[in-house]
Amino acid sequence: MTSDRCRQMHTLLGMYALGRLDDHEAVAVRAHLDGCADCRAELNQLTPVASVLGQADPDRLLEPPPAPSPALPGTILATLDRERSRQRHRRVAVVAAAAVTALGLLTGGFFLRTLVPSTPPGQPVAFTAPAAGVEASARVENRAWGTGISLDVTGLPEGSTYNVWLQRPDGSRMNAGSFIAGGDRKMSMNLAVALPMSDATMLGVSAPGDDTAILQAPLHS
Amino acid sequence: MRLRMARKRAEESVGNLADNAVLRTVYDDHAGELFALAYRSLGDRGRAEEVVQETFLRAWRGADRYDPQRSTVRTWLYAICRNVVIDASRARASRPQLADTEPPDVPVPERPLEQLLVGLQVEEALRRLSEQHRVVLVEIHLRDRSTSEVAAELGIPVGTVRSRVYYGLKALKLVLEEMGWHGDQ
């Protein structure tokens, strides 16, 4: 039963759980708790929360929580799409390998290399004249939802942000996402653009706010 | 209400992560927090995004092992994400580091990942509290200020501040529980 005294006590229980009452008040709370199972139960509810509260960093609370780039869900879906097709290939390869084994028993096995291809997904594109020290390679893949791009870049200034885009024949561009360059560290990423590959003529990378392409590769779809 | 039902469906059909719509709902609900954990742990946006991506990939591969009776989607994804972060930290530890490049929030022996994770969860929960409740908990407990000082600043009686601390803790507990916390982490 919650009495008026208990209700009054509740005002102090939060402070008590946090260890923020002075000695005099803490003694009064303990005296009440000794004789009141309801308030003890109430305190037991608060204690675990009070004990983890101190692990929060008040300064971090003022910062907006960090958010992933808006392109990430597209990248994840593209990766899963690739994983699915890899699983399909694997299944096909298993069936093919079984067929080869059967055939191999009959013919000596020289079909093996030709029957189990190991091409990575997508077709490679070539970047024209990258700046000195910059290395980039990319593969593009036509997907039901648009174009999947896997891009590896090394040698762009560490910490700088870059946009990746596909360009249409009329020169307009569709953003594929952005990345932060890692200097000498190779940055590998998968990007997704809701533009059919046949509608794109160029894959490019540029600094935000500057249309000049730092890297560009023509697409031959 | 409709949103809650959609969430519920996502919770039940997470075994069906192969469905892009389910995946997208799960992503919208949880990717922000997973990213925050990875970012605070590794101090690098690109690597944090890789961690989130790897988490979803592992979740997708292991979706048939997810049991809604045993954990919420959130705690399940957190568990996967934690493993990916640990793998990523180990991979980095095996590479030479330049002096002064270590970001401040990297889990170190004195601040293990579990503790960092709890801190992040509490911060996320505090963000979801009402301003009234958040202010008193932050000022009094996290910034170690006196009740009378906070009361004067807010222009309310000391008793009201104390009562807000009590209701704030209760609200925080509810939010944390909604986020999959059970006081044992």
HADDOCK unambig.tbl for C-alpha pairs under 7 A between the chains (distance, minus, plus):
assign (segid A and resid 10 and name CA) (segid B and resid 166 and name CA) 6.88 0.50 0.50
assign (segid A and resid 11 and name CA) (segid B and resid 162 and name CA) 5.60 0.50 0.50
assign (segid A and resid 11 and name CA) (segid B and resid 163 and name CA) 4.48 0.50 0.50
assign (segid A and resid 11 and name CA) (segid B and resid 166 and name CA) 6.09 0.50 0.50
assign (segid A and resid 12 and name CA) (segid B and resid 162 and name CA) 6.39 0.50 0.50
assign (segid A and resid 13 and name CA) (segid B and resid 166 and name CA) 6.48 0.50 0.50
assign (segid A and resid 14 and name CA) (segid B and resid 165 and name CA) 5.60 0.50 0.50
assign (segid A and resid 14 and name CA) (segid B and resid 166 and name CA) 4.04 0.50 0.50
assign (segid A and resid 14 and name CA) (segid B and resid 169 and name CA) 6.70 0.50 0.50
assign (segid A and resid 15 and name CA) (segid B and resid 162 and name CA) 6.51 0.50 0.50
assign (segid A and resid 15 and name CA) (segid B and resid 165 and name CA) 6.63 0.50 0.50
assign (segid A and resid 15 and name CA) (segid B and resid 166 and name CA) 6.96 0.50 0.50
assign (segid A and resid 46 and name CA) (segid B and resid 169 and name CA) 6.59 0.50 0.50
assign (segid A and resid 46 and name CA) (segid B and resid 170 and name CA) 6.77 0.50 0.50
assign (segid A and resid 48 and name CA) (segid B and resid 183 and name CA) 5.73 0.50 0.50
assign (segid A and resid 49 and name CA) (segid B and resid 169 and name CA) 6.76 0.50 0.50
assign (segid A and resid 49 and name CA) (segid B and resid 173 and name CA) 5.87 0.50 0.50
assign (segid A and resid 53 and name CA) (segid B and resid 122 and name CA) 6.32 0.50 0.50
assign (segid A and resid 54 and name CA) (segid B and resid 142 and name CA) 6.14 0.50 0.50
assign (segid A and resid 55 and name CA) (segid B and resid 118 and name CA) 6.98 0.50 0.50
assign (segid A and resid 55 and name CA) (segid B and resid 119 and name CA) 4.61 0.50 0.50
assign (segid A and resid 56 and name CA) (segid B and resid 119 and name CA) 4.51 0.50 0.50
assign (segid A and resid 56 and name CA) (segid B and resid 120 and name CA) 6.63 0.50 0.50
assign (segid A and resid 56 and name CA) (segid B and resid 122 and name CA) 5.78 0.50 0.50
assign (segid A and resid 56 and name CA) (segid B and resid 123 and name CA) 5.37 0.50 0.50
assign (segid A and resid 58 and name CA) (segid B and resid 138 and name CA) 6.46 0.50 0.50
assign (segid A and resid 58 and name CA) (segid B and resid 142 and name CA) 6.21 0.50 0.50
assign (segid A and resid 61 and name CA) (segid B and resid 123 and name CA) 6.30 0.50 0.50
assign (segid A and resid 65 and name CA) (segid B and resid 36 and name CA) 6.91 0.50 0.50
assign (segid A and resid 66 and name CA) (segid B and resid 36 and name CA) 5.75 0.50 0.50
assign (segid A and resid 67 and name CA) (segid B and resid 32 and name CA) 5.82 0.50 0.50
assign (segid A and resid 67 and name CA) (segid B and resid 35 and name CA) 6.74 0.50 0.50
assign (segid A and resid 67 and name CA) (segid B and resid 36 and name CA) 7.00 0.50 0.50
assign (segid A and resid 68 and name CA) (segid B and resid 32 and name CA) 6.77 0.50 0.50
assign (segid A and resid 68 and name CA) (segid B and resid 35 and name CA) 6.27 0.50 0.50
assign (segid A and resid 68 and name CA) (segid B and resid 49 and name CA) 6.43 0.50 0.50
assign (segid A and resid 76 and name CA) (segid B and resid 53 and name CA) 5.65 0.50 0.50
assign (segid A and resid 80 and name CA) (segid B and resid 57 and name CA) 6.74 0.50 0.50
assign (segid A and resid 180 and name CA) (segid B and resid 46 and name CA) 6.67 0.50 0.50
